[in-house]
Amino acid sequence: MENIYELYTPEQLEMIHNSDHYTMFYAILGQQLIDELGVEGESALREATRRYGKDRGAYRRQRHLDANVKINMKNLFSIGSDLPADPRFHGDQLRLIPEERNTHTLRCPMAELWIDEGYQYVGRLYCEEFHPACYSSYAFGYTKVGLAKTLTQKGDEYCAFNIVLRQEDLPEELKPVCFEHYDPYYTGQTKSIPKAEAKTGFNLLTLRVYYYMVEVVRERFGPEGIEALSHGLEKAAVYAADHLKLAAQAMNKPLDVAFADANYPLYWNPDEDPVWEQYNRHGAKELLKKEFYPVLRRELGL
């Protein structure tokens, strides 16, 4: 495995740390649901992942609509991504037009980490559920998502995406919303949409995927499911502390609150995180404050 501390800048390393912690936060909590709740736990995790995907797709769509950007595949994958750019990611873009995006992902750091840490099954579940839900939601439910190969599937050497939005499938009222040639009065994009930054970008993703786990688990299992999530949060906190210690040592930086806040996607003080204003339902924030933060602070000695 490559030594990231010899290859990347401090700014890139912060992004990598936030990305990897987001990746493992999902995997640890998801695996705990499966371990404690069995096949029904897996079903709940899949539903939570779909809800999270739909949320992200709708969020991307609204940002594009607010900037007078047409809702199509070219714009989805080229304007204002909500996923911070990871320098380790590598892929071949075979086709990108308003109706279609065809790509091969040759290297995915999320898949690599899931496999290395023993969470390949949960990672494949994420791939199966998140991408169709997100891309379909973005285009009002009319996107067709083909995922023929995934790096989280044993034997697959790349991810093969074929994502299609056919104009003939759209109702008449949506055609000018999605494609310029149906809108003779279209004047173009009206404002820029900045790309997601490391901390704020992965904070938004981590908090939302966690929120939907809480939502679905409460609906389906009640206290039993919340207990399973609590165990997952404790494990996620221990994992986070261990890797923050290693990162600080490798970067020759003090392991203090500032370092933890910069290199972990969740805010050190959740009461200062504005995202909770939208997602503080089902006791999600209080559960995190009760089960995750005390363990993280204890393990870090902060």
Residue pairs with C-beta under 8 A, 6 or more apart in sequence:
1 116
4 13
4 16
4 88
5 13
5 250
5 251
8 16
8 87
10 251
11 198
12 87
13 247
13 251
13 263
14 198
14 199
14 262
14 263
15 84
15 85
15 86
15 87
15 198
16 86
16 87
16 88
16 109
17 243
17 244
17 247
17 263
17 264
18 84
18 198
18 199
18 201
18 202
18 203
18 263
18 264
18 265
19 84
19 86
19 109
19 110
19 198
19 202
20 109
20 113
20 243
21 202
21 206
21 240
21 243
21 263
21 264
21 265
22 202
22 205
22 206
22 209
22 265
23 109
23 110
23 113
23 114
24 113
24 117
24 119
24 236
24 239
24 240
25 206
25 209
25 210
25 236
25 240
25 265
25 266
26 122
26 126
26 206
26 209
27 114
27 117
27 119
27 122
27 123
28 119
28 232
28 235
28 236
28 239
29 210
29 213
29 229
29 232
29 233
29 236
30 45
30 49
30 119
30 122
30 125
30 126
30 213
30 232
31 119
31 122
31 232
32 228
32 229
32 231
32 232
32 235
33 41
33 42
33 44
33 45
33 213
33 217
33 225
33 228
33 229
33 232
34 41
34 42
34 45
34 122
35 41
35 228
36 227
36 228
36 231
37 44
37 221
37 224
37 225
37 228
40 220
40 221
41 225
41 228
42 125
44 213
44 216
44 217
44 220
44 221
44 225
45 122
45 125
45 213
45 216
46 125
46 128
46 129
47 216
48 209
48 212
48 213
48 215
48 216
48 217
49 125
49 126
49 129
49 130
49 133
49 209
49 212
50 129
50 130
50 133
51 133
51 212
51 215
51 216
52 130
52 133
52 208
52 209
52 212
53 129
53 130
53 131
53 132
53 133
53 134
53 137
54 133
54 134
54 136
54 137
55 137
55 208
55 212
56 82
56 134
56 137
56 205
56 208
57 133
57 134
57 135
57 136
57 137
57 138
57 139
58 137
58 138
59 82
60 76
60 80
60 82
60 134
60 138
61 71
61 137
61 138
61 139
61 140
63 80
63 82
63 193
64 70
64 71
64 75
64 76
64 79
64 80
64 193
65 71
65 177
66 191
67 79
67 80
67 189
67 190
67 191
67 192
67 193
68 186
68 187
68 188
68 189
68 190
68 191
69 75
69 79
69 80
69 189
69 193
70 98
70 177
70 178
70 179
70 180
70 183
70 186
71 138
71 139
71 140
71 174
71 177
71 178
72 98
72 99
72 139
72 165
72 178
72 179
73 96
73 97
73 98
73 99
73 100
73 101
73 139
73 143
73 163
73 164
73 165
74 96
74 97
74 98
74 101
75 98
76 101
76 135
76 138
76 139
77 96
77 101
78 96
79 189
79 193
80 192
80 193
80 194
80 195
81 195
81 196
82 196
82 201
82 204
82 205
83 196
83 201
83 205
84 195
84 196
84 197
84 198
84 201
84 202
85 195
86 109
88 107
88 109
88 112
89 105
89 107
89 108
89 109
90 105
90 106
90 107
91 103
91 104
91 105
91 106
91 107
91 158
91 159
92 103
92 104
92 106
93 101
93 102
93 103
94 102
94 103
94 104
95 101
95 102
95 103
96 102
96 103
98 165
98 178
98 179
98 180
99 164
99 165
99 166
99 167
100 162
100 163
100 164
100 165
101 161
101 162
101 163
102 161
102 162
102 163
103 159
103 160
103 161
104 158
104 159
104 160
104 161
105 151
105 158
105 159
105 161
106 158
107 151
108 151
108 159
110 123
110 126
111 123
111 127
111 150
111 151
111 152
111 159
112 151
114 120
114 122
114 123
114 152
115 123
115 152
120 152
120 154
123 152
124 150
124 152
124 153
126 152
127 147
127 150
127 152
127 159
128 147
128 150
131 145
131 147
131 161
132 145
132 147
135 143
135 145
135 163
136 142
136 143
136 145
139 165
139 178
140 170
140 174
142 165
142 166
142 169
142 170
142 174
143 163
143 164
143 165
144 163
144 164
144 165
144 166
145 161
145 162
145 163
145 164
146 160
146 161
146 162
146 163
146 164
147 159
147 160
147 161
148 160
148 162
149 156
149 157
149 158
149 159
149 160
150 156
150 159
151 157
151 158
151 159
165 178
167 175
167 178
167 179
167 182
170 178
175 182
176 182
176 183
176 186
177 183
180 186
196 202
196 204
199 261
199 262
199 265
202 265
203 265
203 266
203 267
203 273
203 275
204 275
205 265
206 265
206 266
207 265
207 266
207 273
207 275
207 276
207 279
208 275
208 279
210 284
210 288
211 279
211 281
211 282
211 284
213 229
214 226
214 229
214 282
214 283
214 284
214 287
215 281
215 282
215 284
217 225
217 226
217 228
217 229
218 225
218 226
218 282
218 283
221 228
226 283
226 287
229 287
229 291
230 287
230 290
230 291
233 287
233 288
233 291
233 292
233 295
234 291
234 292
234 295
236 292
237 291
237 292
237 293
237 295
237 296
237 299
238 295
238 299
240 264
240 296
241 295
241 296
241 299
241 300
242 299
244 255
244 259
244 260
244 263
244 264
244 300
245 255
245 300
247 259
247 263
248 254
248 255
248 259
249 255
253 259
255 300
255 302
256 302
257 268
257 302
260 268
260 296
260 300
260 302
261 267
261 268
266 273
266 288
266 292
267 273
270 276
270 285
270 288
270 289
270 293
276 285
279 285
